[in-house]
């Protein structure tokens, strides 16, 4: 375990952040069980003559503070977050999940007020600073993955420490193809969706910010999305978890949204602002070690054979002009055991039932059959 923790911290500091001497790093974590990784990170930062700082955020306390937030406190939140982006070069965010529904009682309006007040600071943190986000494996994660604690910890550490340089080399032919693509067509059970990615930037993700990683993303031309998509994985967001989310689009806008549980709560999220009913990201999952969903988007969006589609804010490096306070990744797995489906680029079949069919892309299937 120590060896795997050391390997993970080495990837974070040397590969993902590429830390330099005298750079200041803020490590934020959510539970004392993360201590082995925190210690390893601190040692590696100091070895490179970096300057580490650590902040513990208890999610139960944070939820209560948010629930009781006033306008005056929101101003103080904004000041503190601005201090962080002004004074730290790199950020490491280590989450530890003990309850997916911890934030369920926080009114959507309070979340929106905080997001609106801090969106410019978030933009700097995400787009102008170096950062890494990961989940330290918890008992709840193991439960969701239907694994024992020890098995899950080993699995999570193996998945997060994938050979990302090899993955990048494998992704390059797909990146080249997507750069030449105009029309994307996604077909599957409950799904028939088209949109354009013509001249949009194509971004391979190979361990620089998210761990685990393994995807390639872009954004659709904002008004080009038409049709319907039905997601076959859990969609957790803002303290709720939604099943069987179905979105219908017309000229880029979500005109109908439904789910198995609470359509009213679902649509409240899409009514937060104008941009929340438009798409800010579309991506293909490519991590060969992640083959089944567990209700954790950091893992599920990387599932090999999957697609994720994201209502809300576009990233700066693949910007289709959509602005929103939300960014909600929703995952559709197209592997045969999840119902299958097809992915077309400019009317050419690229992937069927989660497996690439073009000769120049078949190496991305790894050992899947």
Secondary structure, 3 states (H helix, E strand, C coil): CHHHHHHHHHHHHHHHCCCCCCCEEEEEECCHHHHHHHHHHHHHHHHCCCEEEEEECCHHHHHHHHHCCCHHHHHHHHHHHHHHHHHCCEEEEEECCCCCCCCCCCCHHHHHHHHHHHHHHHHHHHHHCEEEEEECCCHHHHHHCCCCHHHHHHHHHHHHCCCHHHHHHHHHHHHHHHHCCCEEEEEECCEEEEEECCCCCCEEECCCCEECCCEEEECCCCCCCEEEEECCCCEEECCEEECCCEEEEECCEEEEEECCCCHHHHHHHHCCCHHHHCEEEEEEECECCCCCCCCCHHHHCCECCEEEEEEECCCHHHCCCCCCCCEEEEEEECCHHHCCCEEEECCEEEEECCEECCHHHHHHHCCCC
